[in-house]
Amino acid sequence: MLIILIFLIISGFFDEKWISSAAFSNLWNETEIENFVNSSTTQVLVGNEQRSIPELIFVHVLWRHGDRGPMTLYPNDPNKESMWPNGLGELTEIGMQQLFKVGKSFYERYINRIPPFLSKNYNNREIYIRSTDVNRTITSAMAVLAGMFRNGIAGKDYPKESNEINWPRGWIPIPVHTVELKHDHIGYPFHQCKRAELFEKEAFQSNNFRKITAMHQELLKYLSNMTGYKDLQLNERFNSILDTLTIEVSDKLMIN
């Protein structure tokens, strides 16, 4: 679910002695770097020499949204849209829990350590959050931040409680930045590609695809009857059917 990219600066990395072939045999592997990042070590011995240690200076984290409702329901679906109170395609209560736990793990990894990489309380000069312009990803980002920064100070990070306001204890509103999907060249994965569309069209018209379709006529007939989609084809609706069934099975709901 997560991809964590950590950029390290190793002082002296470009010294001639360091980049010699013999020195490269002493470069840290991923496990050693991971152990160092999660420790409070200030010195390191490589071979017989004391070397400069890596300094964590930048963290770039990518994650997907949490558990969501299905995007669509098939015509014969015994489950109705009301089964997902937040709406189809929206983040569920389970998804909120998942991302809150992710935020807590970030807190332990980057804040609750010696020395801390980030300030205990939110600092807009230290962190920037960006989401695709979709409800479930924006709310997922908010859930992560709620788990990561949950020790705010009343009267400083959020309003003090009073007779006029009952502010959630510890919750700090943190901005989540986004842009319209049509202008998002970072997070949106479905931009149109004419060349890719051409290759896809050629594949669906190929002899191999026709042979595969002929081999699976019984499956297509079965799925058409069960889902209510008439004359279902291999290049139609399969992703949405699989997506819906996977979510319904995961949520222990009735399926046909």
N, C-alpha and C positions, 0 to 999 in steps of 0.2 A: 504493500500500500504506500510505502514511503520510499523516496529516493533521497538520500542525504549526501550532499557533495560538500566536502570540507577541504578548503584550500589552506595549505601550510606553507609558511616561509621558513626555510632553514638557513640561518645565517652562515656564511662561509660556504654555501653550496657551490659557488663557482670558483672557489680556490683551486689552483692547479692540482694540489695534492688531493683534494676531494674528488675531482673528476677523473683522476687516473683510474685505469682499469682495476687496479687492486682495491682502490677505495670503494668502487661501485659494489664490490662484493659485500661491503659493510652497510649498504643502504638498508633502511628499515623496511620490513614487509608490512602488509596491511594490518596484521594482528598486532605487531609491535607499535605501530602508530596509534591504533585504537586503544591499546593499553595505556600509552602515554597520555593521550587526550583525556582519558577518564581517570587519571591519577594527578597527584599534586607534586610530581617529581620536578626538581629544578635543575638536576644535573644528569648527564648520561655518559656512560663509558662504552665506546665502540672499539672492539679489539683491545689494544693496549693504550689507547689514547682517550683523553677526555674531549668530547666534541661539543660544539654548539648544539643546543637543543631546538626542536621545532617550536614555533610560536603560532598558536592559532590566532589568525587575524580576521577571518571572514568565514561565515557559514551561509550556505545557500541551500534551502530546503524546498523540495517539491513534494506535494502529496495530493492524492485524489480525494474526492468527497467521500463521505461515509455512506452507510446503508441508506438506500432510497426506495421509494415505491416504484413499481413498474412504469415505463413510459406510456404503454398502451395496454388495453385488455382485448383479448380476442373475442369474437362475437359470442361464442358459447361459454365464455369464462363464467364459472359459478360464483366467482368473487366480484363484487361490485366496487366501484370507485370509493364508496363510503368506507371500505375496509382500510383505506389509507387517509386518515383524517386531515393530514397536511396536504393531500392532493397527489395525483400521479406525478412521478418523477421528482418529488420533493424529498428532502432529508427527513428520515424518520427519527423517532425517539432513540432507537438503537444507534442510528448513525451519529446522533448528537453525543451519546455516551462514548462511542468509539473515538471521535475526534477530541473530546474532552480528555480522554486518557492519553492521546497523542500529545496534547498540550502539557499534561503533567510530566510526560517523559522528557519533553524539551526542557521543562523547568529543572528537572533533576540533572539533565545532561549539561546544560549551559548556564544555569543560575545557581543552583544549590550545590556548589562545588568550590574548592579552594585552589587557585583564585577563581572567582566567578567570571564568566565571559561576558554576561549581560547583567545590568543592574537588576536588583530584586523587583523593583517596580518599573512599570512601562516608561520608556524614554524614547520619544520619537526620533531622536538623533541616533539611536542604536538599531532600530528595527523598522522594516518597511514590509507591508503585507499587500500582495496583489492577488486578485482572483479573476477568473473568467466571469463574464457578466451573466451568470446563471444562478438562480436562487439557491440550489443545493450546494454549489461550491462556495458561494458567499457565506451561507450559514455554517458551512463546515469550517471555514476560516475563523468565523466568530467563535465557534465552539473550541477550536484549538487555542485561541487567545484567552478564552475564559479559563481553560485549564492551565495555561502557562503563566498568566498574571492574575492570581487570585488572592493576593495578599496586600491589596491596596489600603491606603491610610485614609480614614474618613476625614473630611475637611481639607484634604490635599489632593488625593487621586480621584475622589468622588464625594458628593455632598454628604454632610452629616445628617443623621436621621433627625426628623423633627415631626411636629404634628401635621405639617403640610406635605411631607414627603416620606415615603417608606422605601428608601433606596435599598436594592439587594446588597447585603453586606459583602464587602470585598470586591464587588464587580466594578471593573473599569471599562468604560466604552473606548474601544481602540479602533481607529479607522481602517477599513479594508478598501483598498483602491481597486478600480476596475475601469475598463473601457468597453465600448460597444463591440460585440462579437465581430462585426464586419471590419473593424479596425484593429482587432487583436491579432497580432502576428507573433505573439509569444505563447499564449496558452490555448488558443482555439485550434483543434486538430482537424477540422473538417472544411478547410478552405477548398474551393473548387480547383481542380487541376484538369484542364482539358485533355492533356496527354494521358493521365490516369483513367479518365472516363473513356477515352478511345480504347485503351487496352482492355478495360472491363467489358466494353461492348463487344470487342472481338472475341474475348474469352467465352462469353455467353452464346456467341454464334458459331463457336468452333465445333468440329465433329466430336472431339473428346467430351465436351459438355453435353452434347446430345446423347452420347452413349451413356454417360453417368445418369442423365435424367431417365433414360429408358430402363436402366438397372434398378431404379428406385421408385417405380410407379406405385408399388404396393404401399410404400411408406408415404408417398404423397397423397394417395387416396385416403389412408388412415388419418393423416394429419388434417386433411380437408374436412373429414367427417367429424373429428374431435374438436377442432377449433371453430368450425363454421365458415372458414375461408373457402370459397368455391374455386375449384380448379387450381389449387395451390401449386406453384412452380418452385424449383430449387433456387432460383434467383430472386424469390419474392418472400418477404416477411419472416424468413428463418431466424434472423437475428432478434427480431422483436418477440417472436414466439419463445425462443430460448431464454431471452432476458426475463420475460414475464414468468415463465415456469420456474426458472432458477430462483427468483425472488419469492414466489409463492411457496415453493418447497422449503426454502430457508425460513420463511415465516410460519411454517407448519399450517398452511392454509389448504383447503380442499382444491384439488385439481381434477379435471376430467380424465 
